[in-house]
Amino acid sequence: MTPDALADFCLSLPQAVETFPFGEETSVFKTIGNGKIFALTALAGEPLTVSLKCDPEESRALREEFPEQITPGYHLNKKHWITVVLGGQVEDALVEQLLRDSHALVRPKVPRALAQ
């Protein structure tokens, strides 16, 4: 996955925006409405990595399956965040699913009255 493909995928998710609260080098993808972060990346970093929210049980299983490519979240809550090294053994389809799952964990909930 390229940096452009990563950014494009994140921005394709509902209510997603890219912000730079930590400086120009770090892209932070949040949801509009509640402003919660679902992904962080240094798009110019080598290697390219993305940190994202993850269910703690799934996080543990992923770290066991990909010990070199998926680690506890860098500078984040190690229980709820993982960092994924891209362009290696972790397939793009899995990265996209992890990003969708991370987004689903933080996206604003639609009140039932509006959902009907």
C-alpha positions in Angstrom: 0.0 0.0 0.0 1.4 3.4 -1.0 1.0 6.5 1.1 -1.5 8.0 -1.4 -3.5 4.8 -1.4 -3.6 4.8 2.4 -4.7 8.4 2.6 -7.3 7.9 -0.1 -8.7 4.8 1.6 -9.0 6.6 5.0 -10.7 9.6 3.4 -13.1 7.3 1.6 -14.6 6.2 4.9 -17.8 8.0 6.0 -17.3 11.3 7.8 -13.5 11.0 7.6 -11.2 14.0 7.5 -7.4 14.4 7.6 -5.9 16.7 10.1 -2.3 17.6 11.2 -2.5 18.4 14.9 1.1 17.0 15.5 2.7 18.8 12.6 2.9 18.5 8.8 4.6 15.1 8.9 1.9 13.2 10.7 -1.5 12.6 9.1 -4.3 12.1 11.6 -7.6 10.7 10.3 -10.7 11.5 12.4 -14.4 11.3 12.1 -16.4 14.5 11.7 -18.9 15.1 14.5 -17.0 13.6 17.4 -13.4 14.3 16.3 -12.2 10.8 17.3 -9.0 9.5 15.8 -9.1 6.2 13.9 -5.7 6.2 12.2 -2.4 8.0 12.4 0.5 7.8 10.0 3.7 9.6 8.8 3.0 9.3 5.1 6.6 10.1 4.3 7.9 7.6 6.8 10.2 4.7 5.9 8.9 2.2 6.4 5.3 3.3 6.0 3.3 2.5 9.1 -0.2 3.2 10.3 -1.5 3.1 13.9 -5.1 2.3 14.3 -7.7 1.3 17.0 -8.3 -2.4 17.4 -10.3 -4.7 19.6 -7.9 -5.9 22.3 -8.5 -9.6 21.6 -8.1 -9.2 17.9 -5.0 -7.1 18.5 -3.4 -9.9 20.5 -4.1 -12.4 17.8 -2.8 -10.2 15.0 0.4 -9.5 16.9 0.9 -13.2 17.4 0.3 -13.9 13.7 2.5 -11.0 12.4 5.0 -10.4 15.2 7.4 -8.2 13.1 4.7 -6.2 11.2 2.0 -5.6 13.9 3.1 -4.2 17.2 1.4 -2.4 20.1 0.5 1.2 19.1 3.5 3.5 19.0 3.1 6.2 21.7 -0.6 5.1 22.1 -2.6 3.0 24.5 -1.1 -0.5 24.0 -4.3 -2.3 24.8 -6.5 -0.5 22.2 -4.1 0.5 19.4 -1.8 -1.3 17.0 0.9 -0.1 14.6 1.1 -1.9 11.3 4.1 -1.9 9.0 2.8 -1.6 5.4 4.3 -3.0 2.2 5.3 -6.3 3.7 3.6 -9.5 4.8 0.4 -7.8 5.9 -1.9 -7.8 2.8 -3.6 -4.6 1.7 -7.0 -6.2 2.1 -6.3 -6.9 5.8 -5.0 -3.3 6.3 -8.2 -2.0 4.7 -10.3 -4.2 6.9 -8.4 -3.1 10.0 -9.0 0.6 9.0 -12.7 -0.1 8.5 -12.9 -1.7 11.9 -11.0 1.1 13.5 -13.3 3.6 11.9 -16.3 1.6 13.1 -15.0 1.7 16.7 -14.9 5.6 16.8 -17.5 6.8 14.3 -20.4 8.8 15.7 -23.4 6.7 16.5 -26.6 7.6 14.6 -29.6 8.0 16.9 -32.3 5.4 16.2 -34.8 8.0 15.4 -32.7 9.3 12.6 -31.7 5.8 11.3 -35.3 4.9 10.6 
